[in-house]
Structures are given as structure tokens and as C-alpha cells.
Amino acid sequence: MVRRNEPDGPRRQIIRKIPWVAGPLNFVGRLADGEPGTGHPAPSADLAPGRIFPAGTFLGRLGAAYAAELAEDGRRCVFTIGDVLFRAGEPARNVFVILEGNARIESMSGDVIAMRGPGDLIGERAASLEPRRSATAVAIDELHAIQVEAGNFAAFLNRHPDALKELEGQLYFRMTAPDRSHTELSGQNCTVLLVDITRFSDATRTDRDRLAIIKACYRMLEDAFTSAGVDWNACHSEDRGDGALVIIPGHVPTEDVVHPLVRRLAANLRRYNKRALAGRRFTLRVAVDVGPVTAHEHGVNGETIISAARLVEATRLKAAVLEPDVVIGIATSPFVFERVARHLPEADTYEEVKFKVKDWRASAWMRLYRL
């Protein structure tokens, strides 16, 4: 999200170094076929005038008409999962505007420093300030983009002062703000994890019991994330009163969540329940799905979040976690089961269940972790 109320002085001290309006840049040219940044011809991505890009992105603020003009100035291309758009240290010759799909931005040490999705501009800082790239961009799913040579992009900005102003704001924010890659959700495909504490509001519990349960639940969650190699601080998490919603960045394999993370969470919960007071023992219902998630000023939004909320309410799952030897019941969407869980060694421990929540009829794949 672009900051609009920053002092003009510091901002201009940074932006005045950018030679967008000083004429064509020196780093012009297209990489040869087969090298990073080339991709394959892709005329299919939607550039209809009425298309709406995610709010807060470069195209989200400017509109699809600008994307169509950039497409005329550059070339449409598509990258498959794992393709490199550009590498740190290589010549900075072009910028990319993402139309569909997502990319992760990695530092020279290989750390993920940002995620970019539809409507985002990537590579513009390197093309304007430095002769070589300072980071690497990798497609994490099928990615459609417009590739524009640096000189053509400079000419585009000369023609559109409002686009230049928007770019200045985004550059200023990226250069001065701390790393916010874990909250920059603009339609990327993420793993959604919803955790619900069973019978949290039971009349036999006191407020002190509930507070102890919540604290224990978060301790176990953070430990499970660390054990699975997933950075808790890189995720978006929201407390739901009787549980938690966690949005896990798209570069994290869903397999790491479905298997080692939930398995460690179950092990933690077994140990906790053995020593906890009777009123503070609990079990968990967990739902996992994958899909686009978008952040807004009050939280996150996406049909995948709604799907996870319905999965965790599946009747068979709610009944199963009340069995005396069950500690966790996990329900995945059919998509997650087919693409991830079905290929795990414990795939045969999953059971397909049909359920109805309100007017929504669906199926899920359920697995129980027992004592």
C-alpha cells in the first residue's frame, strides 16, 4: 500500500536520483531467448478495459488501460513455476508488470524479501538506479507479465505524469519501509490454515482457563511452524477468539503445512494435555485450503478463507474430535488432498466426508491424530 502523507523532502531526495524523465536509459535491450527474463509468448492474459487489478498495486491505482499501453510498448510473456524473471547481478535491462500469477523476490543470499502479484511492477528500481539487478525474481506459479525495455518504460512515464507519481510513491515506500513481504497480499495463492479450539466456550471453563488455553495454543502453533521450517513472523495471523487464522506465503509448500506442521502440533497437544488441568485440556479442528488472498486495511479477504471456515465446521469433523483419544482433526479441501495429501505416505489415513454448512454442500478429506 502506498503512503500518501510522507514529507516531500526525504521523498524527493530519493526520487530525484531516478532518471526516468531525463531521456532513455543506458540499460536497454532484451535478453536472448532461453535466458532469464525471456518467458514465452502469452497473448491470453486479460487486458480488457474493465479489468480491475488488486487495490494498492501499480495497475490497481492506474487501471487496465495503462496495462494495454505498456503491452504495446513491450511484449507479453508467460513464465512457468520456478522460472527466473531476472537474477541478482545480471544487467538491468527491463521491467515487468505482472498480469496474472505471483513471484517471490529473493536477496543475493537467497532470503525471500517480498512477494509480488497481479498489478505489481517488478524490476523498476534496478532498471533506473543501478546497472545490475540487486535481487532475483522467481515465478511461484504460472505468471503472465508484460516485459518492457527500460528505455520504453521511461518514455511511458514521460507520457503519463500520474504513472510517474505512482511509481515514485511505491519506490519511496519500498526503499524506506521495513520488510513487509508477509503482509503484502494482493491476490497471491497462499495456504490458508484455520485452527479452531473445540468447546472453547464450554460452561465448565473459566476465563482463566480460556486464557491459559489460548496462550498454550499459540505457543504450540509457533513451535510447530518453527519445527516445519516455516517462519511464523512471515505469515499473516489473526486471532479468532476461539482459534486463529494464519495466511502462509505462497512460496511455502503446502505439503509442509499439511504434514510436518500439523503432525508437530498434534505431538505438542498430546504432551500438553497430559499435564494440563482438566478444565484446560482441549482438542483442535484444523482446516487447510489454498487460493488467492488479498489484504485490506482491516485484515484479509478471499473465498479460500470462507472455504476454510466451512471446512472446519464439517459435521463429521466436529463429531470426530469429541472422541476421547483424538487430539486433532484436520480437514483439507479436495484440491489440497489431490495435489498434496494424496502423495504423502500417510494418504491412506484420510477419509472423504460430505457435509453441508448453511446452504453450502461440499466434500472434504479428513484425518485424525490420536493419542
Contacts in CASP RR format, 6 or more apart in sequence:
PFRMAT RR
TARGET T0000
AUTHOR 0000-0000-0000
METHOD contacts of the structure
MODEL  1
MVRRNEPDGPRRQIIRKIPWVAGPLNFVGRLADGEPGTGHPAPSADLAPG
RIFPAGTFLGRLGAAYAAELAEDGRRCVFTIGDVLFRAGEPARNVFVILE
GNARIESMSGDVIAMRGPGDLIGERAASLEPRRSATAVAIDELHAIQVEA
GNFAAFLNRHPDALKELEGQLYFRMTAPDRSHTELSGQNCTVLLVDITRF
SDATRTDRDRLAIIKACYRMLEDAFTSAGVDWNACHSEDRGDGALVIIPG
HVPTEDVVHPLVRRLAANLRRYNKRALAGRRFTLRVAVDVGPVTAHEHGV
NGETIISAARLVEATRLKAAVLEPDVVIGIATSPFVFERVARHLPEADTY
EEVKFKVKDWRASAWMRLYRL
1 56 0 8 1.000
1 173 0 8 1.000
1 297 0 8 1.000
2 56 0 8 1.000
2 61 0 8 1.000
2 166 0 8 1.000
2 169 0 8 1.000
2 170 0 8 1.000
2 173 0 8 1.000
3 169 0 8 1.000
3 172 0 8 1.000
3 173 0 8 1.000
3 177 0 8 1.000
6 169 0 8 1.000
6 172 0 8 1.000
6 176 0 8 1.000
10 176 0 8 1.000
11 168 0 8 1.000
11 169 0 8 1.000
11 172 0 8 1.000
14 171 0 8 1.000
14 172 0 8 1.000
14 175 0 8 1.000
14 176 0 8 1.000
15 168 0 8 1.000
15 169 0 8 1.000
15 171 0 8 1.000
15 172 0 8 1.000
17 129 0 8 1.000
18 128 0 8 1.000
18 129 0 8 1.000
18 168 0 8 1.000
18 171 0 8 1.000
19 25 0 8 1.000
19 128 0 8 1.000
19 154 0 8 1.000
20 128 0 8 1.000
20 154 0 8 1.000
20 157 0 8 1.000
20 158 0 8 1.000
20 164 0 8 1.000
20 167 0 8 1.000
21 154 0 8 1.000
21 157 0 8 1.000
21 158 0 8 1.000
21 164 0 8 1.000
23 151 0 8 1.000
23 154 0 8 1.000
23 155 0 8 1.000
23 158 0 8 1.000
24 150 0 8 1.000
24 151 0 8 1.000
24 154 0 8 1.000
24 155 0 8 1.000
25 127 0 8 1.000
25 128 0 8 1.000
25 150 0 8 1.000
25 151 0 8 1.000
25 154 0 8 1.000
26 131 0 8 1.000
27 91 0 8 1.000
27 92 0 8 1.000
27 93 0 8 1.000
27 127 0 8 1.000
27 131 0 8 1.000
27 150 0 8 1.000
28 93 0 8 1.000
28 149 0 8 1.000
28 150 0 8 1.000
28 151 0 8 1.000
29 93 0 8 1.000
29 94 0 8 1.000
29 149 0 8 1.000
29 150 0 8 1.000
30 38 0 8 1.000
30 75 0 8 1.000
30 93 0 8 1.000
30 94 0 8 1.000
30 147 0 8 1.000
30 149 0 8 1.000
31 37 0 8 1.000
31 38 0 8 1.000
31 93 0 8 1.000
31 94 0 8 1.000
32 38 0 8 1.000
36 84 0 8 1.000
36 85 0 8 1.000
36 86 0 8 1.000
36 87 0 8 1.000
36 90 0 8 1.000
37 77 0 8 1.000
37 79 0 8 1.000
37 84 0 8 1.000
37 85 0 8 1.000
37 86 0 8 1.000
37 94 0 8 1.000
37 96 0 8 1.000
37 147 0 8 1.000
38 77 0 8 1.000
39 77 0 8 1.000
39 78 0 8 1.000
39 79 0 8 1.000
39 83 0 8 1.000
39 147 0 8 1.000
40 77 0 8 1.000
40 78 0 8 1.000
40 79 0 8 1.000
41 75 0 8 1.000
41 76 0 8 1.000
41 77 0 8 1.000
41 78 0 8 1.000
42 76 0 8 1.000
42 77 0 8 1.000
42 78 0 8 1.000
42 144 0 8 1.000
43 76 0 8 1.000
44 78 0 8 1.000
44 144 0 8 1.000
45 76 0 8 1.000
45 78 0 8 1.000
45 99 0 8 1.000
45 100 0 8 1.000
45 144 0 8 1.000
46 99 0 8 1.000
46 100 0 8 1.000
47 64 0 8 1.000
47 67 0 8 1.000
47 68 0 8 1.000
47 71 0 8 1.000
47 99 0 8 1.000
48 64 0 8 1.000
49 64 0 8 1.000
49 65 0 8 1.000
49 68 0 8 1.000
50 64 0 8 1.000
51 63 0 8 1.000
51 64 0 8 1.000
51 67 0 8 1.000
52 60 0 8 1.000
52 63 0 8 1.000
52 64 0 8 1.000
53 59 0 8 1.000
53 60 0 8 1.000
53 63 0 8 1.000
53 64 0 8 1.000
53 67 0 8 1.000
53 118 0 8 1.000
53 119 0 8 1.000
54 60 0 8 1.000
54 117 0 8 1.000
54 118 0 8 1.000
54 119 0 8 1.000
54 186 0 8 1.000
54 187 0 8 1.000
54 294 0 8 1.000
55 61 0 8 1.000
55 186 0 8 1.000
55 294 0 8 1.000
55 296 0 8 1.000
56 186 0 8 1.000
57 117 0 8 1.000
57 118 0 8 1.000
57 119 0 8 1.000
57 120 0 8 1.000
57 121 0 8 1.000
57 186 0 8 1.000
58 97 0 8 1.000
58 119 0 8 1.000
58 120 0 8 1.000
58 121 0 8 1.000
58 166 0 8 1.000
58 167 0 8 1.000
58 170 0 8 1.000
59 66 0 8 1.000
59 67 0 8 1.000
59 97 0 8 1.000
59 118 0 8 1.000
59 119 0 8 1.000
59 120 0 8 1.000
59 121 0 8 1.000
60 119 0 8 1.000
61 166 0 8 1.000
62 160 0 8 1.000
62 162 0 8 1.000
62 163 0 8 1.000
62 166 0 8 1.000
66 160 0 8 1.000
66 163 0 8 1.000
67 97 0 8 1.000
67 99 0 8 1.000
67 119 0 8 1.000
67 146 0 8 1.000
69 156 0 8 1.000
70 97 0 8 1.000
70 146 0 8 1.000
70 148 0 8 1.000
70 153 0 8 1.000
70 156 0 8 1.000
71 146 0 8 1.000
73 148 0 8 1.000
73 152 0 8 1.000
73 153 0 8 1.000
73 155 0 8 1.000
73 156 0 8 1.000
74 146 0 8 1.000
74 147 0 8 1.000
74 148 0 8 1.000
74 149 0 8 1.000
74 152 0 8 1.000
75 146 0 8 1.000
75 147 0 8 1.000
76 99 0 8 1.000
76 144 0 8 1.000
76 145 0 8 1.000
76 146 0 8 1.000
76 147 0 8 1.000
77 144 0 8 1.000
77 145 0 8 1.000
77 146 0 8 1.000
77 147 0 8 1.000
78 142 0 8 1.000
78 143 0 8 1.000
78 144 0 8 1.000
78 145 0 8 1.000
79 85 0 8 1.000
79 139 0 8 1.000
79 142 0 8 1.000
79 143 0 8 1.000
79 145 0 8 1.000
80 139 0 8 1.000
80 142 0 8 1.000
81 139 0 8 1.000
81 140 0 8 1.000
81 141 0 8 1.000
81 142 0 8 1.000
82 138 0 8 1.000
82 139 0 8 1.000
82 140 0 8 1.000
83 138 0 8 1.000
83 139 0 8 1.000
83 143 0 8 1.000
84 136 0 8 1.000
84 137 0 8 1.000
84 138 0 8 1.000
84 139 0 8 1.000
85 96 0 8 1.000
85 103 0 8 1.000
85 122 0 8 1.000
85 137 0 8 1.000
85 138 0 8 1.000
85 139 0 8 1.000
85 143 0 8 1.000
85 145 0 8 1.000
86 92 0 8 1.000
86 94 0 8 1.000
86 96 0 8 1.000
86 123 0 8 1.000
86 126 0 8 1.000
86 133 0 8 1.000
86 136 0 8 1.000
86 137 0 8 1.000
87 133 0 8 1.000
87 136 0 8 1.000
88 106 0 8 1.000
88 107 0 8 1.000
88 108 0 8 1.000
88 132 0 8 1.000
88 133 0 8 1.000
88 134 0 8 1.000
88 135 0 8 1.000
88 136 0 8 1.000
89 108 0 8 1.000
89 132 0 8 1.000
89 133 0 8 1.000
89 134 0 8 1.000
90 132 0 8 1.000
90 133 0 8 1.000
91 131 0 8 1.000
91 132 0 8 1.000
91 133 0 8 1.000
92 123 0 8 1.000
92 126 0 8 1.000
92 127 0 8 1.000
92 130 0 8 1.000
92 131 0 8 1.000
92 132 0 8 1.000
92 133 0 8 1.000
92 150 0 8 1.000
93 127 0 8 1.000
93 149 0 8 1.000
93 150 0 8 1.000
94 123 0 8 1.000
94 127 0 8 1.000
94 147 0 8 1.000
94 148 0 8 1.000
94 149 0 8 1.000
94 150 0 8 1.000
94 153 0 8 1.000
95 121 0 8 1.000
95 122 0 8 1.000
95 123 0 8 1.000
95 124 0 8 1.000
95 127 0 8 1.000
95 147 0 8 1.000
95 148 0 8 1.000
95 150 0 8 1.000
95 153 0 8 1.000
96 121 0 8 1.000
96 122 0 8 1.000
96 123 0 8 1.000
96 137 0 8 1.000
96 145 0 8 1.000
96 146 0 8 1.000
96 147 0 8 1.000
96 148 0 8 1.000
97 119 0 8 1.000
97 120 0 8 1.000
97 121 0 8 1.000
97 145 0 8 1.000
97 146 0 8 1.000
97 148 0 8 1.000
98 116 0 8 1.000
98 117 0 8 1.000
98 118 0 8 1.000
98 119 0 8 1.000
98 120 0 8 1.000
98 121 0 8 1.000
98 122 0 8 1.000
98 143 0 8 1.000
98 144 0 8 1.000
98 145 0 8 1.000
99 118 0 8 1.000
99 119 0 8 1.000
99 144 0 8 1.000
99 145 0 8 1.000
99 146 0 8 1.000
100 118 0 8 1.000
100 142 0 8 1.000
100 143 0 8 1.000
100 144 0 8 1.000
101 117 0 8 1.000
101 118 0 8 1.000
101 139 0 8 1.000
101 140 0 8 1.000
101 141 0 8 1.000
101 142 0 8 1.000
101 143 0 8 1.000
101 144 0 8 1.000
101 188 0 8 1.000
101 189 0 8 1.000
102 115 0 8 1.000
102 116 0 8 1.000
102 117 0 8 1.000
102 118 0 8 1.000
102 139 0 8 1.000
102 140 0 8 1.000
102 141 0 8 1.000
102 143 0 8 1.000
102 187 0 8 1.000
102 188 0 8 1.000
102 189 0 8 1.000
102 250 0 8 1.000
103 115 0 8 1.000
103 116 0 8 1.000
103 117 0 8 1.000
103 122 0 8 1.000
103 137 0 8 1.000
103 138 0 8 1.000
103 139 0 8 1.000
103 140 0 8 1.000
103 143 0 8 1.000
104 112 0 8 1.000
104 114 0 8 1.000
104 115 0 8 1.000
104 116 0 8 1.000
104 137 0 8 1.000
104 138 0 8 1.000
104 140 0 8 1.000
104 249 0 8 1.000
104 250 0 8 1.000
104 251 0 8 1.000
105 112 0 8 1.000
105 113 0 8 1.000
105 114 0 8 1.000
105 115 0 8 1.000
105 116 0 8 1.000
105 122 0 8 1.000
105 135 0 8 1.000
105 136 0 8 1.000
105 137 0 8 1.000
105 181 0 8 1.000
106 112 0 8 1.000
106 113 0 8 1.000
106 135 0 8 1.000
106 136 0 8 1.000
106 137 0 8 1.000
106 138 0 8 1.000
107 113 0 8 1.000
107 135 0 8 1.000
107 136 0 8 1.000
108 134 0 8 1.000
108 135 0 8 1.000
108 136 0 8 1.000
110 136 0 8 1.000
112 181 0 8 1.000
112 234 0 8 1.000
112 249 0 8 1.000
112 251 0 8 1.000
113 135 0 8 1.000
113 179 0 8 1.000
113 181 0 8 1.000
114 174 0 8 1.000
114 179 0 8 1.000
114 181 0 8 1.000
114 184 0 8 1.000
115 140 0 8 1.000
115 181 0 8 1.000
115 184 0 8 1.000
115 185 0 8 1.000
115 188 0 8 1.000
115 249 0 8 1.000
115 250 0 8 1.000
115 251 0 8 1.000
116 122 0 8 1.000
116 137 0 8 1.000
116 184 0 8 1.000
116 186 0 8 1.000
117 186 0 8 1.000
117 187 0 8 1.000
117 188 0 8 1.000
118 186 0 8 1.000
118 187 0 8 1.000
119 186 0 8 1.000
120 186 0 8 1.000
121 167 0 8 1.000
121 170 0 8 1.000
122 137 0 8 1.000
123 133 0 8 1.000
123 137 0 8 1.000
124 153 0 8 1.000
124 167 0 8 1.000
124 171 0 8 1.000
125 134 0 8 1.000
125 171 0 8 1.000
125 174 0 8 1.000
125 175 0 8 1.000
126 132 0 8 1.000
126 133 0 8 1.000
126 134 0 8 1.000
126 135 0 8 1.000
127 150 0 8 1.000
127 153 0 8 1.000
128 150 0 8 1.000
128 154 0 8 1.000
140 188 0 8 1.000
140 189 0 8 1.000
140 250 0 8 1.000
140 251 0 8 1.000
141 189 0 8 1.000
148 156 0 8 1.000
156 163 0 8 1.000
157 163 0 8 1.000
157 164 0 8 1.000
157 167 0 8 1.000
158 164 0 8 1.000
181 234 0 8 1.000
181 249 0 8 1.000
182 233 0 8 1.000
182 234 0 8 1.000
182 235 0 8 1.000
182 236 0 8 1.000
182 249 0 8 1.000
183 236 0 8 1.000
183 295 0 8 1.000
184 295 0 8 1.000
185 236 0 8 1.000
185 247 0 8 1.000
185 293 0 8 1.000
185 294 0 8 1.000
185 295 0 8 1.000
185 300 0 8 1.000
186 294 0 8 1.000
186 295 0 8 1.000
187 292 0 8 1.000
187 293 0 8 1.000
187 294 0 8 1.000
188 249 0 8 1.000
188 250 0 8 1.000
188 292 0 8 1.000
188 293 0 8 1.000
189 250 0 8 1.000
189 290 0 8 1.000
189 291 0 8 1.000
189 292 0 8 1.000
190 247 0 8 1.000
190 248 0 8 1.000
190 249 0 8 1.000
190 250 0 8 1.000
190 290 0 8 1.000
190 291 0 8 1.000
190 292 0 8 1.000
190 293 0 8 1.000
190 304 0 8 1.000
191 247 0 8 1.000
191 248 0 8 1.000
191 250 0 8 1.000
191 252 0 8 1.000
191 254 0 8 1.000
191 257 0 8 1.000
191 288 0 8 1.000
191 289 0 8 1.000
191 290 0 8 1.000
192 245 0 8 1.000
192 246 0 8 1.000
192 247 0 8 1.000
192 248 0 8 1.000
192 287 0 8 1.000
192 288 0 8 1.000
192 289 0 8 1.000
192 290 0 8 1.000
192 291 0 8 1.000
192 293 0 8 1.000
192 304 0 8 1.000
192 305 0 8 1.000
192 307 0 8 1.000
192 308 0 8 1.000
193 245 0 8 1.000
193 246 0 8 1.000
193 247 0 8 1.000
193 248 0 8 1.000
193 257 0 8 1.000
193 286 0 8 1.000
193 287 0 8 1.000
193 288 0 8 1.000
193 308 0 8 1.000
194 240 0 8 1.000
194 244 0 8 1.000
194 245 0 8 1.000
194 246 0 8 1.000
194 286 0 8 1.000
194 287 0 8 1.000
194 288 0 8 1.000
194 305 0 8 1.000
194 308 0 8 1.000
194 309 0 8 1.000
194 311 0 8 1.000
194 312 0 8 1.000
195 217 0 8 1.000
195 221 0 8 1.000
195 243 0 8 1.000
195 244 0 8 1.000
195 245 0 8 1.000
195 246 0 8 1.000
195 284 0 8 1.000
195 285 0 8 1.000
195 286 0 8 1.000
196 240 0 8 1.000
196 242 0 8 1.000
196 243 0 8 1.000
196 284 0 8 1.000
196 285 0 8 1.000
196 286 0 8 1.000
196 287 0 8 1.000
196 312 0 8 1.000
197 213 0 8 1.000
197 214 0 8 1.000
197 217 0 8 1.000
197 242 0 8 1.000
197 243 0 8 1.000
197 282 0 8 1.000
197 283 0 8 1.000
197 284 0 8 1.000
198 282 0 8 1.000
198 283 0 8 1.000
198 284 0 8 1.000
198 285 0 8 1.000
198 318 0 8 1.000
198 321 0 8 1.000
198 322 0 8 1.000
199 205 0 8 1.000
199 282 0 8 1.000
200 210 0 8 1.000
200 213 0 8 1.000
200 241 0 8 1.000
200 242 0 8 1.000
200 243 0 8 1.000
200 282 0 8 1.000
201 242 0 8 1.000
204 279 0 8 1.000
205 213 0 8 1.000
205 279 0 8 1.000
205 280 0 8 1.000
209 277 0 8 1.000
209 279 0 8 1.000
209 280 0 8 1.000
212 280 0 8 1.000
213 280 0 8 1.000
213 282 0 8 1.000
214 239 0 8 1.000
214 241 0 8 1.000
214 243 0 8 1.000
216 272 0 8 1.000
216 276 0 8 1.000
216 280 0 8 1.000
217 243 0 8 1.000
217 244 0 8 1.000
217 282 0 8 1.000
217 284 0 8 1.000
218 244 0 8 1.000
220 265 0 8 1.000
220 268 0 8 1.000
220 269 0 8 1.000
220 272 0 8 1.000
221 232 0 8 1.000
221 244 0 8 1.000
221 246 0 8 1.000
221 265 0 8 1.000
222 232 0 8 1.000
223 264 0 8 1.000
223 268 0 8 1.000
224 261 0 8 1.000
224 262 0 8 1.000
224 264 0 8 1.000
224 265 0 8 1.000
224 268 0 8 1.000
225 231 0 8 1.000
225 232 0 8 1.000
225 235 0 8 1.000
225 261 0 8 1.000
226 232 0 8 1.000
227 260 0 8 1.000
227 261 0 8 1.000
227 264 0 8 1.000
228 256 0 8 1.000
228 257 0 8 1.000
228 260 0 8 1.000
228 261 0 8 1.000
228 264 0 8 1.000
229 256 0 8 1.000
230 248 0 8 1.000
230 252 0 8 1.000
230 256 0 8 1.000
230 257 0 8 1.000
230 261 0 8 1.000
234 249 0 8 1.000
235 246 0 8 1.000
235 247 0 8 1.000
235 248 0 8 1.000
235 249 0 8 1.000
236 246 0 8 1.000
236 247 0 8 1.000
236 293 0 8 1.000
236 295 0 8 1.000
236 299 0 8 1.000
236 300 0 8 1.000
237 244 0 8 1.000
237 245 0 8 1.000
237 246 0 8 1.000
237 247 0 8 1.000
238 244 0 8 1.000
238 245 0 8 1.000
238 246 0 8 1.000
238 299 0 8 1.000
238 300 0 8 1.000
245 300 0 8 1.000
245 305 0 8 1.000
245 308 0 8 1.000
247 293 0 8 1.000
247 300 0 8 1.000
247 305 0 8 1.000
248 257 0 8 1.000
254 288 0 8 1.000
254 290 0 8 1.000
254 336 0 8 1.000
254 339 0 8 1.000
254 340 0 8 1.000
255 340 0 8 1.000
255 344 0 8 1.000
257 288 0 8 1.000
258 288 0 8 1.000
258 330 0 8 1.000
258 332 0 8 1.000
258 336 0 8 1.000
258 340 0 8 1.000
258 341 0 8 1.000
258 344 0 8 1.000
259 341 0 8 1.000
259 344 0 8 1.000
259 346 0 8 1.000
262 286 0 8 1.000
262 288 0 8 1.000
262 328 0 8 1.000
262 330 0 8 1.000
262 369 0 8 1.000
263 369 0 8 1.000
265 284 0 8 1.000
265 286 0 8 1.000
265 328 0 8 1.000
266 327 0 8 1.000
266 328 0 8 1.000
266 369 0 8 1.000
269 282 0 8 1.000
269 283 0 8 1.000
269 284 0 8 1.000
269 327 0 8 1.000
269 328 0 8 1.000
270 327 0 8 1.000
270 371 0 8 1.000
272 281 0 8 1.000
273 281 0 8 1.000
273 282 0 8 1.000
273 327 0 8 1.000
283 321 0 8 1.000
283 322 0 8 1.000
283 326 0 8 1.000
283 327 0 8 1.000
283 328 0 8 1.000
283 329 0 8 1.000
284 321 0 8 1.000
284 327 0 8 1.000
284 328 0 8 1.000
284 329 0 8 1.000
285 312 0 8 1.000
285 317 0 8 1.000
285 318 0 8 1.000
285 321 0 8 1.000
285 328 0 8 1.000
285 329 0 8 1.000
285 330 0 8 1.000
285 331 0 8 1.000
286 312 0 8 1.000
286 328 0 8 1.000
286 329 0 8 1.000
286 330 0 8 1.000
286 331 0 8 1.000
287 308 0 8 1.000
287 309 0 8 1.000
287 311 0 8 1.000
287 312 0 8 1.000
287 330 0 8 1.000
287 331 0 8 1.000
287 332 0 8 1.000
287 364 0 8 1.000
288 308 0 8 1.000
288 311 0 8 1.000
288 330 0 8 1.000
288 331 0 8 1.000
288 332 0 8 1.000
288 333 0 8 1.000
288 336 0 8 1.000
289 304 0 8 1.000
289 307 0 8 1.000
289 308 0 8 1.000
289 311 0 8 1.000
289 332 0 8 1.000
289 333 0 8 1.000
289 335 0 8 1.000
289 336 0 8 1.000
290 304 0 8 1.000
290 333 0 8 1.000
290 335 0 8 1.000
290 336 0 8 1.000
290 339 0 8 1.000
291 302 0 8 1.000
291 303 0 8 1.000
291 304 0 8 1.000
292 302 0 8 1.000
292 303 0 8 1.000
292 304 0 8 1.000
293 300 0 8 1.000
293 301 0 8 1.000
293 302 0 8 1.000
293 304 0 8 1.000
293 305 0 8 1.000
294 300 0 8 1.000
294 301 0 8 1.000
294 302 0 8 1.000
295 301 0 8 1.000
307 333 0 8 1.000
310 357 0 8 1.000
310 360 0 8 1.000
310 362 0 8 1.000
311 317 0 8 1.000
311 331 0 8 1.000
311 332 0 8 1.000
311 333 0 8 1.000
311 362 0 8 1.000
311 364 0 8 1.000
312 331 0 8 1.000
313 355 0 8 1.000
313 357 0 8 1.000
314 331 0 8 1.000
314 353 0 8 1.000
314 355 0 8 1.000
314 357 0 8 1.000
314 364 0 8 1.000
314 366 0 8 1.000
315 355 0 8 1.000
315 356 0 8 1.000
316 353 0 8 1.000
316 355 0 8 1.000
316 366 0 8 1.000
317 329 0 8 1.000
317 331 0 8 1.000
317 353 0 8 1.000
317 355 0 8 1.000
317 364 0 8 1.000
317 366 0 8 1.000
320 326 0 8 1.000
320 329 0 8 1.000
320 366 0 8 1.000
320 368 0 8 1.000
321 328 0 8 1.000
321 329 0 8 1.000
321 368 0 8 1.000
323 368 0 8 1.000
325 370 0 8 1.000
325 371 0 8 1.000
326 368 0 8 1.000
326 369 0 8 1.000
326 370 0 8 1.000
326 371 0 8 1.000
327 369 0 8 1.000
327 370 0 8 1.000
327 371 0 8 1.000
328 368 0 8 1.000
328 369 0 8 1.000
329 366 0 8 1.000
329 367 0 8 1.000
329 368 0 8 1.000
329 369 0 8 1.000
330 366 0 8 1.000
330 367 0 8 1.000
330 368 0 8 1.000
330 369 0 8 1.000
331 353 0 8 1.000
331 364 0 8 1.000
331 365 0 8 1.000
331 366 0 8 1.000
332 340 0 8 1.000
332 341 0 8 1.000
332 350 0 8 1.000
332 364 0 8 1.000
332 365 0 8 1.000
333 364 0 8 1.000
333 365 0 8 1.000
334 363 0 8 1.000
334 364 0 8 1.000
334 365 0 8 1.000
336 365 0 8 1.000
337 350 0 8 1.000
337 365 0 8 1.000
341 347 0 8 1.000
341 350 0 8 1.000
341 365 0 8 1.000
341 367 0 8 1.000
342 350 0 8 1.000
346 367 0 8 1.000
349 367 0 8 1.000
349 368 0 8 1.000
350 365 0 8 1.000
350 366 0 8 1.000
350 367 0 8 1.000
351 365 0 8 1.000
351 366 0 8 1.000
351 367 0 8 1.000
352 363 0 8 1.000
352 364 0 8 1.000
352 365 0 8 1.000
352 366 0 8 1.000
353 363 0 8 1.000
353 364 0 8 1.000
353 365 0 8 1.000
353 366 0 8 1.000
354 361 0 8 1.000
354 362 0 8 1.000
354 363 0 8 1.000
355 361 0 8 1.000
355 362 0 8 1.000
355 363 0 8 1.000
355 364 0 8 1.000
356 362 0 8 1.000
END
